[in-house]
Amino acid sequence: MRHDAHAVNSLQVQPAPGYAGDISGTLAWRWVQSGEAVLVDVRSDAERAWVGFVPDAPAVAWKQWPGMVNNPNFDAGLLAAVPAGKKVALLCRSGVRSIAAAKRASELGLEAYNILEGFEGDPDSHAQRGHLGGWRLSGLPWRQS
């Protein structure tokens, strides 16, 4: 697994190659509440509809279901979602696709951060997500449609 408990529980930025860093959901939410950052959900439309979403977070899919093909409108959607001078915190299911999205956002000139553990966290011993870390398990705001 890519994440360690210390990094996930920290309110510090963890260095990362190719983008501004890895952060916990707690730190991302603090930044959103203070107006420092915009949280952008890079999961597919289907994931947000079936699993849940963060209220008021712009949705700009990195890859789209079915087929999980790259979203050709990602760059334009991301740039439209993040006002000049704000950080962007990127959220996916487990904190993997959001790394690729953070690298791309950095190439576009944004100060981009990956949210460790994503929305659902890592799979547990039964290969189920939602029990080991993640945005929802941390008690951060989310809803289902």
C-alpha positions as YAML, in Angstrom:
chain: A
units: angstrom
residues:
- id: 1
  name: MET
  ca: [0.00, 0.00, 0.00]
- id: 2
  name: ARG
  ca: [1.16, 3.47, -0.82]
- id: 3
  name: HIS
  ca: [-0.04, 5.30, 2.27]
- id: 4
  name: ASP
  ca: [1.18, 5.19, 5.83]
- id: 5
  name: ALA
  ca: [-0.86, 6.06, 8.91]
- id: 6
  name: HIS
  ca: [1.40, 8.98, 9.84]
- id: 7
  name: ALA
  ca: [0.95, 10.73, 6.49]
- id: 8
  name: VAL
  ca: [-2.80, 10.22, 6.48]
- id: 9
  name: ASN
  ca: [-3.30, 11.59, 10.01]
- id: 10
  name: SER
  ca: [-0.98, 14.51, 9.49]
- id: 11
  name: LEU
  ca: [-1.96, 18.07, 8.83]
- id: 12
  name: GLN
  ca: [1.30, 18.49, 6.94]
- id: 13
  name: VAL
  ca: [1.96, 18.33, 3.22]
- id: 14
  name: GLN
  ca: [3.93, 15.22, 2.24]
- id: 15
  name: PRO
  ca: [6.40, 15.81, -0.62]
- id: 16
  name: ALA
  ca: [5.58, 14.14, -3.93]
- id: 17
  name: PRO
  ca: [7.27, 14.11, -7.34]
- id: 18
  name: GLY
  ca: [5.54, 16.04, -10.12]
- id: 19
  name: TYR
  ca: [2.97, 17.96, -8.05]
- id: 20
  name: ALA
  ca: [2.75, 20.08, -4.88]
- id: 21
  name: GLY
  ca: [2.26, 17.14, -2.49]
- id: 22
  name: ASP
  ca: [0.05, 14.58, -0.79]
- id: 23
  name: ILE
  ca: [-2.36, 15.69, 1.92]
- id: 24
  name: SER
  ca: [-4.93, 14.17, 4.23]
- id: 25
  name: GLY
  ca: [-8.62, 14.72, 3.65]
- id: 26
  name: THR
  ca: [-8.69, 16.66, 6.92]
- id: 27
  name: LEU
  ca: [-6.11, 19.15, 5.66]
- id: 28
  name: ALA
  ca: [-7.89, 19.44, 2.30]
- id: 29
  name: TRP
  ca: [-11.17, 20.21, 4.07]
- id: 30
  name: ARG
  ca: [-9.47, 22.86, 6.23]
- id: 31
  name: TRP
  ca: [-8.12, 24.53, 3.11]
- id: 32
  name: VAL
  ca: [-11.54, 24.42, 1.43]
- id: 33
  name: GLN
  ca: [-13.25, 25.91, 4.49]
- id: 34
  name: SER
  ca: [-10.66, 28.72, 4.74]
- id: 35
  name: GLY
  ca: [-10.97, 29.53, 1.03]
- id: 36
  name: GLU
  ca: [-7.35, 28.54, 0.26]
- id: 37
  name: ALA
  ca: [-8.29, 25.64, -2.01]
- id: 38
  name: VAL
  ca: [-10.94, 24.11, -4.20]
- id: 39
  name: LEU
  ca: [-11.61, 20.40, -3.81]
- id: 40
  name: VAL
  ca: [-12.15, 18.80, -7.21]
- id: 41
  name: ASP
  ca: [-13.59, 15.28, -7.42]
- id: 42
  name: VAL
  ca: [-11.89, 13.45, -10.29]
- id: 43
  name: ARG
  ca: [-13.94, 10.23, -10.02]
- id: 44
  name: SER
  ca: [-16.30, 9.20, -12.79]
- id: 45
  name: ASP
  ca: [-19.91, 10.35, -12.87]
- id: 46
  name: ALA
  ca: [-20.97, 6.77, -12.08]
- id: 47
  name: GLU
  ca: [-18.78, 6.59, -8.96]
- id: 48
  name: ARG
  ca: [-20.16, 9.84, -7.58]
- id: 49
  name: ALA
  ca: [-23.74, 8.76, -8.32]
- id: 50
  name: TRP
  ca: [-23.40, 5.25, -6.84]
- id: 51
  name: VAL
  ca: [-20.99, 5.78, -3.94]
- id: 52
  name: GLY
  ca: [-21.42, 9.38, -2.84]
- id: 53
  name: PHE
  ca: [-19.92, 12.81, -3.30]
- id: 54
  name: VAL
  ca: [-18.63, 15.86, -1.46]
- id: 55
  name: PRO
  ca: [-21.29, 18.60, -1.52]
- id: 56
  name: ASP
  ca: [-20.32, 21.64, -3.60]
- id: 57
  name: ALA
  ca: [-17.11, 20.03, -4.89]
- id: 58
  name: PRO
  ca: [-16.71, 20.53, -8.63]
- id: 59
  name: ALA
  ca: [-16.68, 17.23, -10.53]
- id: 60
  name: VAL
  ca: [-14.09, 16.92, -13.28]
- id: 61
  name: ALA
  ca: [-13.58, 13.25, -14.12]
- id: 62
  name: TRP
  ca: [-10.02, 12.16, -14.89]
- id: 63
  name: LYS
  ca: [-11.36, 9.00, -16.56]
- id: 64
  name: GLN
  ca: [-14.96, 8.24, -17.51]
- id: 65
  name: TRP
  ca: [-17.03, 5.10, -17.06]
- id: 66
  name: PRO
  ca: [-17.64, 2.82, -18.88]
- id: 67
  name: GLY
  ca: [-14.21, 1.83, -20.09]
- id: 68
  name: MET
  ca: [-12.36, 4.30, -17.85]
- id: 69
  name: VAL
  ca: [-11.08, 6.28, -20.80]
- id: 70
  name: ASN
  ca: [-9.34, 9.62, -20.31]
- id: 71
  name: ASN
  ca: [-11.69, 12.58, -20.20]
- id: 72
  name: PRO
  ca: [-10.78, 14.80, -23.20]
- id: 73
  name: ASN
  ca: [-12.33, 17.80, -21.38]
- id: 74
  name: PHE
  ca: [-10.30, 17.37, -18.17]
- id: 75
  name: ASP
  ca: [-7.93, 20.31, -18.74]
- id: 76
  name: ALA
  ca: [-10.66, 22.81, -19.59]
- id: 77
  name: GLY
  ca: [-12.94, 21.58, -16.79]
- id: 78
  name: LEU
  ca: [-10.21, 21.75, -14.18]
- id: 79
  name: LEU
  ca: [-9.05, 25.21, -15.20]
- id: 80
  name: ALA
  ca: [-12.66, 26.44, -15.09]
- id: 81
  name: ALA
  ca: [-13.17, 24.97, -11.61]
- id: 82
  name: VAL
  ca: [-10.13, 26.50, -9.92]
- id: 83
  name: PRO
  ca: [-9.99, 30.30, -9.56]
- id: 84
  name: ALA
  ca: [-6.63, 31.98, -10.06]
- id: 85
  name: GLY
  ca: [-4.45, 31.93, -6.96]
- id: 86
  name: LYS
  ca: [-6.20, 28.99, -5.27]
- id: 87
  name: LYS
  ca: [-4.76, 25.58, -4.54]
- id: 88
  name: VAL
  ca: [-6.54, 22.53, -5.88]
- id: 89
  name: ALA
  ca: [-7.03, 19.37, -3.81]
- id: 90
  name: LEU
  ca: [-7.87, 16.37, -6.01]
- id: 91
  name: LEU
  ca: [-10.02, 13.49, -4.76]
- id: 92
  name: CYS
  ca: [-10.58, 10.08, -6.36]
- id: 93
  name: ARG
  ca: [-11.65, 6.69, -4.99]
- id: 94
  name: SER
  ca: [-8.39, 5.61, -3.37]
- id: 95
  name: GLY
  ca: [-5.81, 8.34, -3.98]
- id: 96
  name: VAL
  ca: [-4.28, 6.84, -7.15]
- id: 97
  name: ARG
  ca: [-6.05, 8.49, -10.12]
- id: 98
  name: SER
  ca: [-5.82, 11.78, -8.24]
- id: 99
  name: ILE
  ca: [-2.01, 11.49, -8.39]
- id: 100
  name: ALA
  ca: [-2.15, 11.43, -12.20]
- id: 101
  name: ALA
  ca: [-4.66, 14.30, -12.12]
- id: 102
  name: ALA
  ca: [-2.41, 16.30, -9.75]
- id: 103
  name: LYS
  ca: [0.55, 15.83, -12.08]
- id: 104
  name: ARG
  ca: [-1.53, 17.05, -15.02]
- id: 105
  name: ALA
  ca: [-2.90, 19.99, -12.99]
- id: 106
  name: SER
  ca: [0.69, 20.97, -12.13]
- id: 107
  name: GLU
  ca: [1.58, 20.88, -15.83]
- id: 108
  name: LEU
  ca: [-1.33, 23.28, -16.36]
- id: 109
  name: GLY
  ca: [0.20, 25.69, -13.84]
- id: 110
  name: LEU
  ca: [-1.94, 24.91, -10.80]
- id: 111
  name: GLU
  ca: [-0.71, 24.28, -7.25]
- id: 112
  name: ALA
  ca: [-2.11, 20.76, -7.08]
- id: 113
  name: TYR
  ca: [-2.37, 18.29, -4.19]
- id: 114
  name: ASN
  ca: [-3.44, 14.65, -4.05]
- id: 115
  name: ILE
  ca: [-5.79, 13.65, -1.21]
- id: 116
  name: LEU
  ca: [-4.36, 10.48, 0.34]
- id: 117
  name: GLU
  ca: [-6.72, 7.50, 0.67]
- id: 118
  name: GLY
  ca: [-9.31, 9.12, -1.59]
- id: 119
  name: PHE
  ca: [-13.04, 8.94, -0.97]
- id: 120
  name: GLU
  ca: [-13.26, 5.24, -0.07]
- id: 121
  name: GLY
  ca: [-9.81, 4.31, 1.26]
- id: 122
  name: ASP
  ca: [-7.87, 1.10, 0.74]
- id: 123
  name: PRO
  ca: [-9.47, -2.37, 0.43]
- id: 124
  name: ASP
  ca: [-9.70, -4.37, 3.67]
- id: 125
  name: SER
  ca: [-8.97, -8.08, 4.12]
- id: 126
  name: HIS
  ca: [-12.30, -8.86, 2.40]
- id: 127
  name: ALA
  ca: [-11.39, -6.63, -0.58]
- id: 128
  name: GLN
  ca: [-14.02, -4.08, 0.45]
- id: 129
  name: ARG
  ca: [-13.43, -0.35, 0.49]
- id: 130
  name: GLY
  ca: [-14.89, 2.08, 3.00]
- id: 131
  name: HIS
  ca: [-13.47, 0.38, 6.11]
- id: 132
  name: LEU
  ca: [-9.78, 1.44, 5.93]
- id: 133
  name: GLY
  ca: [-9.32, 5.18, 5.68]
- id: 134
  name: GLY
  ca: [-10.73, 7.57, 3.17]
- id: 135
  name: TRP
  ca: [-12.82, 10.72, 3.13]
- id: 136
  name: ARG
  ca: [-16.08, 9.07, 4.26]
- id: 137
  name: LEU
  ca: [-14.56, 7.07, 7.11]
- id: 138
  name: SER
  ca: [-12.82, 10.22, 8.38]
- id: 139
  name: GLY
  ca: [-16.22, 11.79, 8.97]
- id: 140
  name: LEU
  ca: [-15.72, 14.56, 6.41]
- id: 141
  name: PRO
  ca: [-18.79, 15.97, 4.60]
- id: 142
  name: TRP
  ca: [-20.38, 13.76, 1.95]
- id: 143
  name: ARG
  ca: [-23.80, 12.81, 0.61]
- id: 144
  name: GLN
  ca: [-25.45, 10.21, -1.55]
- id: 145
  name: SER
  ca: [-27.91, 10.99, -4.31]
...
